[in-house]
Amino acid sequence: MTGSAERLFRKIAVIGQGYVGLPLALLFAKKGFTVLGIDVDSRKIEALRQGQSYLPDVRDEEIESSISAGQFYPTDRFSDVTEADAIVICVPTPLNTQHSPDLTILEKAVGELGTYLRRGQLVILESSTFPGTTRDVVRPALEKGSGMTAGIDFFIGYSPERIDPGNDKFGVEQIPKVVSGLSAECLEYAGALYSRIFDEVVTVSSLEVAELTKLLENSHRLINISFINEFASICDELNIDVWEVIAAAKTKPFGFTPYYPGPGIGGHCIPVDPLYLQWKAQKSGVWSKFIQIADEVNRSMPAYVADRVKALLVRHSAPEHAHVFIYGVAYKKDINDVRESPALELIPLLVQSGYDVSYHDPYIPEIEAAGRTYRSVDMNEDTLRSAHCVIIFTDHSVIPVEAIVAAARLVFDTRNATSGVPHHGNVIRMGAGEGAL
């Protein structure tokens, strides 16, 4: 494998066309590569071929223009990877029911990829995972399937995805790209590829360093957000406004980073990645007390919200089977993702308390929770007035806060979305010391 990086890498295959893979594939296309967007979900592929986006961060026009320019080819044929010079794997790596790593999807993808791998190709894993996955899981599977040797016949790298759905401040290419390789030559090729599409490439010494980098980032966030959620519950009991405390603390120009409370952390990264690290640490005979406690606090947040709402409804003499209306079920604002969303834990708790629950989310038409399918209902003045309590769970940018406050009998705000909005005593903000248990 010789020659310039520009000659080496002309066609890229991106396996997995979800929140990570699709934006990455379109970025490669935007930078002049021919891109194969591969996914086993035929519905996604058909939507992409029609120029239709299923992600809020990706516009239809981006897909249409890339396809029209002959830069982007959505396909569900895994065999097409033989055409690519480089292959990037962006498939889900969730937790199983025991909250341990589940590499089933990755192992299946790599197993199939191995049968189509050809000499000279570069394979990069971007899926979040524990240290050792690329070397000890991906490498042997590819070698077994292809009959070739990694680092000699083909090349392997790992680069943790850092995409932040819903973040319009940083484009994909603006986020520094951490890159590693199985060997010096693997690292050289991986760095050469990513340097053509990212503003900054950060090379590290080993695959394991790159894998652990992503786990550190999200363990740091889980621990700090879980702490501020616990701190908010303390502020409630002390009848002190946590939001004011944070605002005052962050005026210090050094030594403090503001984190904000909410109803719990969701998504595929922050509540998941630390448990990959915990699992790996346990296998090595050590244990992180910080991760354990942070995970417990995070998992307790839906129950905390449910208890607060129940107490408020009792205080306001609501009927036994009160109607609770939830605004937003996505795990964060301005996205259509409910993976690990605490809303999916909150709804069953409210139902178990005997409440009639409905929701509205402009990005999510339906969800599965409490053993049934819930569909997003229209939110209008009648809907708001009929509810005995409105929970602001996700503070989408389009949330009509004033209308909610004006019409609802009782609002429980988990995001401080109602701060500064005039009300008539019907608004309780979580962590603000208002109506504490």
SELUMRO-707728 format. One record per residue (C-alpha): residue number from 1; residue in three letters; z, y, x. Coordinates in Angstrom, 3 decimals, always signed. Each point is the difference from the previous one (the first is absolute). Example, Ala and Ser with C-alpha at 12.3 -4.5 7.8 and 13.67 -1.06 7.14 Angstrom:
! SELUMRO-707728
   num   residuo         c3         c2         c1
     1       ALA     +7.800     -4.500    +12.300
     2       SER     -0.660     +3.440     +1.370
END
This chain:
! SELUMRO-707728
   num   residuo         c3         c2         c1
     1       MET     +0.000     +0.000     +0.000
     2       THR     -1.242     +3.026     +1.897
     3       GLY     -1.277     +3.465     -0.696
     4       SER     +1.269     +3.182     -1.554
     5       ALA     +2.366     +0.038     -2.966
     6       GLU     -2.679     +1.786     -2.004
     7       ARG     -2.433     -2.875     +0.555
     8       LEU     +2.622     -2.679     -0.481
     9       PHE     +1.271     +1.111     -3.366
    10       ARG     -2.616     +0.810     -2.598
    11       LYS     +0.935     -2.198     -2.931
    12       ILE     +3.613     -0.382     -1.148
    13       ALA     +1.461     -2.455     -2.515
    14       VAL     +3.201     +1.064     -1.735
    15       ILE     +1.723     -2.914     -1.732
    16       GLY     +2.062     +1.223     -2.948
    17       GLN     -1.075     +2.992     -2.089
    18       GLY     +3.339     +1.255     -1.248
    19       TYR     +2.122     +3.046     +0.804
    20       VAL     -0.551     -0.496     +3.738
    21       GLY     -3.334     -1.768     +0.310
    22       LEU     -2.145     +2.160     -2.278
    23       PRO     +0.905     +3.396     +1.535
    24       LEU     -0.450     -1.529     +3.469
    25       ALA     -3.391     -1.470     -0.903
    26       LEU     -1.191     +3.333     -1.371
    27       LEU     +1.254     +1.787     +3.117
    28       PHE     -2.017     -2.362     +2.197
    29       ALA     -3.030     +0.673     -2.228
    30       LYS     +0.580     +3.749     +0.187
    31       LYS     -0.002     -0.225     +3.805
    32       GLY     -3.411     -1.663     +0.030
    33       PHE     +0.832     -3.720     +0.055
    34       THR     -1.554     -2.546     -2.303
    35       VAL     +2.920     -1.511     -1.890
    36       LEU     +0.487     -3.225     -1.931
    37       GLY     +2.850     +0.413     -2.477
    38       ILE     +1.184     -3.551     -0.680
    39       ASP     +2.406     -0.998     -2.763
    40       VAL     +0.577     -3.190     -1.987
    41       ASP     +0.607     +2.036     -3.173
    42       SER     -3.431     +0.060     -1.628
    43       ARG     +1.121     +2.755     -2.394
    44       LYS     +0.684     +2.322     +2.909
    45       ILE     -3.327     -0.806     +1.598
    46       GLU     -1.900     +0.603     -3.241
    47       ALA     +1.778     +3.325     -0.511
    48       LEU     -0.861     +1.058     +3.547
    49       ARG     -3.646     -0.984     -0.448
    50       GLN     -0.062     +2.214     -3.089
    51       GLY     +1.466     +2.848     +2.047
    52       GLN     +3.303     -0.144     -1.867
    53       SER     +3.311     +0.562     +1.755
    54       TYR     +3.202     -1.720     -1.064
    55       LEU     +2.171     +2.087     +2.354
    56       PRO     +1.122     +3.571     -0.742
    57       ASP     -0.495     +0.967     +3.649
    58       VAL     -3.657     -1.073     +0.015
    59       ARG     -2.624     +1.911     -1.964
    60       ASP     -2.961     -1.718     -1.662
    61       GLU     -2.287     +2.336     +1.921
    62       GLU     +1.245     -1.349     +3.349
    63       ILE     -0.932     -3.532     -0.981
    64       GLU     -3.321     +0.976     -1.550
    65       SER     -1.117     +2.054     +2.996
    66       SER     +0.950     -2.724     +2.507
    67       ILE     -1.882     -2.636     -1.976
    68       SER     -3.036     +2.265     -0.526
    69       ALA     -0.110     +0.763     +3.724
    70       GLY     -0.048     -3.700     +0.788
    71       GLN     +3.317     +0.235     +1.839
    72       PHE     +2.251     -1.987     -2.359
    73       TYR     -0.652     -3.449     -1.470
    74       PRO     +2.724     -1.437     -2.285
    75       THR     -0.084     -3.802     -0.096
    76       ASP     +2.106     -3.019     -0.906
    77       ARG     -1.890     -2.260     +2.427
    78       PHE     +2.269     -0.802     +2.925
    79       SER     -2.941     -1.450     +1.920
    80       ASP     -1.350     +3.549     +0.444
    81       VAL     +2.544     +0.561     +2.790
    82       THR     -2.423     -1.729     +2.375
    83       GLU     -2.121     +3.181     -0.126
    84       ALA     +2.835     +2.240     +1.232
    85       ASP     +0.794     +1.111     +3.528
    86       ALA     +3.614     +0.658     -0.927
    87       ILE     +2.161     -1.368     -2.819
    88       VAL     +3.101     +1.791     -1.305
    89       ILE     +2.455     -1.948     -2.166
    90       CYS     +1.875     +2.023     -2.642
    91       VAL     +1.428     -2.591     -2.377
    92       PRO     +3.412     +0.024     -1.738
    93       THR     +3.028     -1.489     +1.743
    94       PRO     +2.651     +0.009     -2.765
    95       LEU     +3.419     -1.592     -0.298
    96       ASN     +0.593     -3.319     -1.710
    97       THR     +2.656     -0.612     -2.646
    98       GLN     +2.603     -0.478     +2.762
    99       HIS     -0.887     +3.447     +1.419
   100       SER     -1.513     -1.597     +3.100
   101       PRO     -3.495     +0.582     +1.458
   102       ASP     -2.869     -1.490     -1.977
   103       LEU     -3.076     -0.309     +2.224
   104       THR     -1.922     -2.170     -2.474
   105       ILE     -2.765     +2.552     -0.614
   106       LEU     -0.321     +0.836     +3.687
   107       GLU     -0.080     -3.648     +1.049
   108       LYS     -2.705     -0.767     -2.556
   109       ALA     -2.097     +2.969     +1.113
   110       VAL     +0.345     -0.852     +3.690
   111       GLY     -0.681     -3.682     -0.644
   112       GLU     -3.265     +0.834     -1.731
   113       LEU     -0.906     +2.643     +2.547
   114       GLY     +0.325     -2.526     +2.819
   115       THR     -2.815     -2.119     -1.381
   116       TYR     -2.418     +2.944     +0.127
   117       LEU     +1.151     +1.634     +3.233
   118       ARG     -2.636     +0.388     +2.693
   119       ARG     +0.190     +0.687     +3.704
   120       GLY     +0.690     +3.604     +1.051
   121       GLN     +1.561     +1.232     -3.234
   122       LEU     +3.126     +2.160     -0.101
   123       VAL     +2.643     -0.890     -2.612
   124       ILE     +2.761     +2.495     -0.789
   125       LEU     +2.919     -0.645     -2.339
   126       GLU     +1.394     +3.048     -1.837
   127       SER     +2.254     -1.703     -2.540
   128       SER     +3.709     +0.758     +0.450
   129       THR     +1.794     -3.025     +1.395
   130       PHE     +2.704     -1.254     +2.365
   131       PRO     -0.363     -0.021     +3.803
   132       GLY     -1.880     -3.069     +1.152
   133       THR     -2.277     -0.371     -3.021
   134       THR     -3.212     +1.009     +1.773
   135       ARG     +0.710     -2.117     +3.068
   136       ASP     +1.604     -3.039     -1.637
   137       VAL     -1.653     -0.162     -3.439
   138       VAL     -3.336     +1.825     +0.083
   139       ARG     -1.102     -0.970     +3.492
   140       PRO     +0.434     -3.812     -0.307
   141       ALA     -1.584     -0.036     -3.468
   142       LEU     -3.078     +1.839     +1.258
   143       GLU     -0.250     -2.197     +3.090
   144       LYS     +0.324     -3.163     -2.077
   145       GLY     -2.590     +1.085     -2.544
   146       SER     -2.527     +1.276     +2.516
   147       GLY     +0.535     -2.382     +2.901
   148       MET     +0.080     +3.049     +2.286
   149       THR     +2.640     +1.625     +2.195
   150       ALA     +1.522     +3.364     -0.885
   151       GLY     -0.254     +2.616     +2.724
   152       ILE     -3.008     -1.747     +1.516
   153       ASP     -2.462     -0.968     -2.723
   154       PHE     +1.253     +2.485     -2.586
   155       PHE     +2.542     +2.796     +0.027
   156       ILE     +3.186     +0.690     -1.953
   157       GLY     +2.031     +3.139     -0.667
   158       TYR     +2.711     +1.263     -2.299
   159       SER     +0.209     +3.496     -1.460
   160       PRO     +2.583     +0.762     -2.701
   161       GLU     -1.343     +1.795     -3.041
   162       ARG     +1.676     +3.341     -0.602
   163       ILE     -1.712     +1.125     -3.186
   164       ASP     +2.229     +1.932     -2.402
   165       PRO     -1.438     -0.220     -3.544
   166       GLY     +0.247     +3.258     -1.909
   167       ASN     +0.401     +2.094     +3.168
   168       ASP     -2.667     +2.698     -0.017
   169       LYS     +1.335     +1.736     +3.131
   170       PHE     -1.169     -2.639     +2.465
   171       GLY     -3.413     -1.634     -0.178
   172       VAL     -0.290     -3.560     +1.282
   173       GLU     -1.588     +1.084     +3.272
   174       GLN     +2.699     +2.626     +0.636
   175       ILE     +2.808     -2.560     +0.261
   176       PRO     +0.382     -1.137     +3.649
   177       LYS     -1.187     -3.584     +0.363
   178       VAL     +2.211     -2.451     +1.899
   179       VAL     -2.173     -2.658     +1.671
   180       SER     +0.750     -3.164     +1.976
   181       GLY     -1.903     -2.986     +1.353
   182       LEU     +0.541     -3.619     +0.994
   183       SER     -1.256     +0.873     +3.477
   184       ALA     -1.007     +3.103     +1.924
   185       GLU     -3.613     -0.560     -1.026
   186       CYS     +0.969     -0.491     -3.649
   187       LEU     +1.964     +3.251     +0.107
   188       GLU     -2.942     +1.807     +1.597
   189       TYR     -2.360     -1.062     -2.783
   190       ALA     +2.479     +0.698     -2.804
   191       GLY     +0.750     +3.442     +1.431
   192       ALA     -3.694     +0.759     +0.391
   193       LEU     -0.661     -0.907     -3.632
   194       TYR     +2.830     +2.025     -1.516
   195       SER     -0.565     +3.004     +2.261
   196       ARG     -3.304     +0.514     -1.772
   197       ILE     +1.635     +0.536     -3.395
   198       PHE     +3.560     +1.230     +0.640
   199       ASP     +1.000     +3.359     +1.450
   200       GLU     +2.613     -1.623     +2.232
   201       VAL     +0.398     -3.557     +1.261
   202       VAL     +3.345     -1.155     +1.411
   203       THR     -0.279     -3.163     +2.093
   204       VAL     +3.054     -2.202     +0.550
   205       SER     +0.706     -2.826     +2.411
   206       SER     +0.033     -3.000     -2.328
   207       LEU     -0.815     -1.305     -3.459
   208       GLU     +3.709     -0.354     -0.707
   209       VAL     +0.738     +3.649     +0.815
   210       ALA     -2.655     +1.102     -2.488
   211       GLU     +1.247     -2.411     -2.658
   212       LEU     +3.594     +1.158     +0.430
   213       THR     -1.014     +3.672     -0.058
   214       LYS     -0.901     -0.213     -3.691
   215       LEU     +3.206     -1.866     -0.823
   216       LEU     +2.079     +2.627     +1.788
   217       GLU     -1.701     +2.826     -1.888
   218       ASN     +0.728     -1.499     -3.385
   219       SER     +3.457     -1.342     +0.847
   220       HIS     +0.904     +3.539     +1.027
   221       ARG     -1.193     +1.284     -3.366
   222       LEU     +1.690     -2.745     -2.040
   223       ILE     +3.344     +0.596     +1.705
   224       ASN     -0.106     +3.783     -0.354
   225       ILE     -1.265     +0.080     -3.589
   226       SER     +2.507     -2.649     -1.045
   227       PHE     +2.765     +2.047     +1.605
   228       ILE     -1.028     +3.170     -1.821
   229       ASN     -0.072     -1.972     -3.275
   230       GLU     +3.551     -1.167     +0.674
   231       PHE     +0.924     +3.551     +0.957
   232       ALA     -1.455     +1.241     -3.308
   233       SER     +2.265     -2.372     -1.932
   234       ILE     +2.963     +1.384     +1.932
   235       CYS     -1.086     +3.544     -0.889
   236       ASP     -0.149     -1.004     -3.662
   237       GLU     +3.619     -1.142     +0.138
   238       LEU     +1.062     +3.134     +1.869
   239       ASN     -1.902     +2.189     -2.462
   240       ILE     -2.025     +1.539     +2.839
   241       ASP     -3.774     +0.589     -0.030
   242       VAL     -1.542     -2.237     +2.686
   243       TRP     -3.249     +1.964     -0.167
   244       GLU     +1.804     +3.207     +0.932
   245       VAL     +1.850     -1.796     +2.798
   246       ILE     -3.268     -1.303     +1.468
   247       ALA     -1.628     +3.431     -0.274
   248       ALA     +2.893     +1.549     +1.905
   249       ALA     +0.124     -2.754     +2.644
   250       LYS     -3.706     +0.210     +0.813
   251       THR     +0.341     +3.662     +1.013
   252       LYS     +1.382     -1.358     +3.277
   253       PRO     -2.979     +0.223     +2.379
   254       PHE     +0.923     -3.141     +1.935
   255       GLY     +1.759     -3.332     -0.436
   256       PHE     -0.631     -0.424     -3.744
   257       THR     -2.927     -1.503     -1.900
   258       PRO     +0.059     +0.419     -3.786
   259       TYR     -0.356     -3.087     -2.186
   260       TYR     +0.123     +0.163     -3.779
   261       PRO     +1.591     -2.309     -2.585
   262       GLY     -1.813     -1.792     -2.784
   263       PRO     +0.138     -3.072     -2.238
   264       GLY     -0.736     -2.398     +2.849
   265       ILE     -2.694     -0.653     +2.579
   266       GLY     -3.138     -1.919     -0.891
   267       GLY     -3.413     -0.766     +1.401
   268       HIS     -1.328     -2.574     +2.415
   269       CYS     +1.546     +1.485     +3.147
   270       ILE     +3.456     +1.596     -0.021
   271       PRO     +1.889     -2.643     -2.035
   272       VAL     -1.991     -2.864     +1.575
   273       ASP     -0.511     +0.664     +3.718
   274       PRO     +3.713     +0.204     +0.909
   275       LEU     +0.518     -3.467     -1.470
   276       TYR     -2.791     -1.290     +2.252
   277       LEU     +2.011     +1.403     +2.906
   278       GLN     +3.242     -1.452     -1.370
   279       TRP     -1.636     -3.426     -0.346
   280       LYS     -1.343     +0.110     +3.555
   281       ALA     +3.337     +1.209     +1.352
   282       GLN     +1.829     -2.824     -1.789
   283       LYS     -2.403     -2.523     +1.512
   284       SER     +1.018     +1.388     +3.389
   285       GLY     +3.706     -0.346     -0.785
   286       VAL     +0.800     +3.637     -0.780
   287       TRP     +0.462     +1.980     -3.196
   288       SER     -0.397     +3.629     -1.054
   289       LYS     +2.953     +1.195     -2.052
   290       PHE     -1.768     +3.297     -0.602
   291       ILE     -3.029     -1.667     -1.589
   292       GLN     +2.205     -2.308     -2.081
   293       ILE     +2.063     +2.861     -1.408
   294       ALA     -3.024     +2.236     -0.547
   295       ASP     -1.797     -2.774     -1.873
   296       GLU     +3.064     -0.602     -2.194
   297       VAL     +0.319     +3.706     -0.809
   298       ASN     -3.685     +0.283     -0.800
   299       ARG     +0.071     -3.021     -2.298
   300       SER     +3.021     +1.434     -1.807
   301       MET     -1.732     +3.240     -1.002
   302       PRO     -1.671     -1.215     -3.228
   303       ALA     +3.409     -1.203     -1.213
   304       TYR     +1.529     +3.347     +0.938
   305       VAL     -2.648     +1.851     -2.026
   306       ALA     +0.425     -2.378     -2.945
   307       ASP     +3.782     +0.483     +0.037
   308       ARG     -0.340     +3.770     +0.113
   309       VAL     -2.435     -0.013     -2.918
   310       LYS     +2.197     -2.350     -2.026
   311       ALA     +3.056     +2.204     +0.547
   312       LEU     -1.944     +3.119     -0.969
   313       LEU     -1.317     -1.607     -3.182
   314       VAL     +3.510     -1.033     -0.998
   315       ARG     +1.254     +3.513     +0.696
   316       HIS     -2.767     +1.431     -2.198
   317       SER     +0.771     -2.447     -2.805
   318       ALA     -3.423     -1.636     +0.155
   319       PRO     -0.542     -3.056     -2.216
   320       GLU     +0.524     -3.488     +1.379
   321       HIS     -3.738     -0.640     +0.269
   322       ALA     -0.911     +3.411     +1.373
   323       HIS     -3.567     +0.805     +1.077
   324       VAL     -0.280     +0.639     +3.746
   325       PHE     -3.266     +1.540     +1.178
   326       ILE     -0.929     -0.153     +3.693
   327       TYR     -2.355     +2.467     +1.628
   328       GLY     -1.721     -1.692     +2.937
   329       VAL     +0.357     -3.589     +1.226
   330       ALA     -1.889     +0.261     +3.312
   331       TYR     +2.249     -0.383     +3.022
   332       LYS     -0.976     +3.488     +1.206
   333       LYS     -1.868     +3.034     -1.272
   334       ASP     -3.748     +0.265     -0.487
   335       ILE     -0.898     -3.670     +0.545
   336       ASN     -0.755     -2.950     -2.288
   337       ASP     +2.104     -2.559     +1.875
   338       VAL     +2.975     -1.822     -1.542
   339       ARG     +0.584     -2.515     +2.791
   340       GLU     +3.760     -0.318     +0.504
   341       SER     +0.475     +2.963     -2.354
   342       PRO     +3.654     +0.293     -1.079
   343       ALA     -1.318     +0.775     -3.487
   344       LEU     -0.784     -3.702     -0.364
   345       GLU     +3.704     -0.707     +0.548
   346       LEU     +1.236     +2.923     -2.092
   347       ILE     -1.883     -0.918     -3.180
   348       PRO     +1.549     -3.495     -0.353
   349       LEU     +3.466     +1.490     +0.522
   350       LEU     -0.588     +2.512     -2.779
   351       VAL     -1.385     -2.709     -2.286
   352       GLN     +3.033     -2.194     +0.690
   353       SER     +2.165     +2.895     -1.155
   354       GLY     -1.817     -0.107     -3.336
   355       TYR     -2.203     +3.055     +0.449
   356       ASP     -3.563     +0.372     -1.181
   357       VAL     -2.007     +0.984     +3.096
   358       SER     -3.408     +1.617     +0.328
   359       TYR     -1.712     +1.834     +2.822
   360       HIS     -2.777     +2.396     +0.903
   361       ASP     -1.755     +0.082     +3.358
   362       PRO     -3.344     +1.791     +0.423
   363       TYR     -0.994     -2.415     +2.781
   364       ILE     +1.246     -3.345     -1.309
   365       PRO     -1.301     -1.238     -3.376
   366       GLU     +2.191     -3.104     -0.206
   367       ILE     +2.744     -1.918     +1.771
   368       GLU     +1.798     -3.312     -0.279
   369       ALA     +3.768     +0.340     -0.357
   370       ALA     +2.864     -1.656     -1.863
   371       GLY     -2.257     -2.950     -0.820
   372       ARG     -2.618     +2.003     -1.875
   373       THR     -2.910     +2.373     +0.444
   374       TYR     +0.704     +3.701     -0.407
   375       ARG     -2.862     +2.431     -0.494
   376       SER     +0.185     +3.662     +0.819
   377       VAL     +0.369     +1.993     -3.208
   378       ASP     -1.194     +3.501     -0.709
   379       MET     +2.544     +2.610     +0.899
   380       ASN     +0.140     +2.786     -2.563
   381       GLU     +2.645     +2.060     -1.714
   382       ASP     +0.628     -2.654     -2.648
   383       THR     +0.469     -2.710     +2.644
   384       LEU     +2.425     +2.152     +1.950
   385       ARG     +1.991     +1.056     -3.059
   386       SER     +0.300     -3.579     -1.269
   387       ALA     +1.560     -1.220     +3.247
   388       HIS     +3.767     +0.053     +0.310
   389       CYS     -0.397     +0.345     +3.767
   390       VAL     -2.942     +0.802     +2.275
   391       ILE     +0.286     -1.290     +3.569
   392       ILE     -2.067     +1.828     +2.587
   393       PHE     -0.604     -2.888     +2.363
   394       THR     -3.141     +1.069     +1.897
   395       ASP     -0.692     +3.684     +0.566
   396       HIS     -3.799     -0.036     -0.076
   397       SER     -1.533     +3.380     +0.807
   398       VAL     -1.371     +0.181     -3.543
   399       ILE     +3.391     -0.500     -1.661
   400       PRO     +0.466     +2.548     -2.835
   401       VAL     +3.627     +0.694     +0.852
   402       GLU     +0.416     +3.032     -2.246
   403       ALA     -1.424     -1.851     -3.009
   404       ILE     +2.285     -2.978     +0.597
   405       VAL     +3.094     +2.167     +0.315
   406       ALA     -0.930     +2.066     -3.053
   407       ALA     -0.584     -2.983     -2.293
   408       ALA     +2.381     -2.731     +1.159
   409       ARG     +3.515     -0.420     -1.357
   410       LEU     +1.249     -1.292     +3.361
   411       VAL     -1.690     -0.168     +3.411
   412       PHE     +1.260     -2.033     +2.951
   413       ASP     -1.853     +1.274     +3.061
   414       THR     +0.023     -2.340     +3.009
   415       ARG     -2.282     +2.204     +2.127
   416       ASN     +1.332     +3.553     -0.405
   417       ALA     -3.277     +0.836     -1.739
   418       THR     +1.815     +2.217     -2.523
   419       SER     +1.652     +2.216     +2.611
   420       GLY     -0.335     +3.622     -1.042
   421       VAL     -1.383     -0.845     -3.454
   422       PRO     +1.966     +1.744     -2.774
   423       HIS     +1.657     -2.448     -2.389
   424       HIS     +2.660     -0.109     -2.693
   425       GLY     +2.405     -2.489     +1.567
   426       ASN     -2.239     -2.999     -0.637
   427       VAL     -0.905     -0.641     +3.660
   428       ILE     +2.032     -2.153     +2.387
   429       ARG     -1.235     -0.247     +3.587
   430       MET     +0.972     -3.066     +1.999
   431       GLY     +2.204     +0.942     +2.932
   432       ALA     +0.676     +3.478     -1.322
   433       GLY     +3.513     -0.765     -1.205
   434       GLU     -1.020     +0.561     -3.606
   435       GLY     +1.379     -2.421     -2.568
   436       ALA     +1.379     -2.316     +2.687
   437       LEU     +1.309     -3.401     -0.986
END
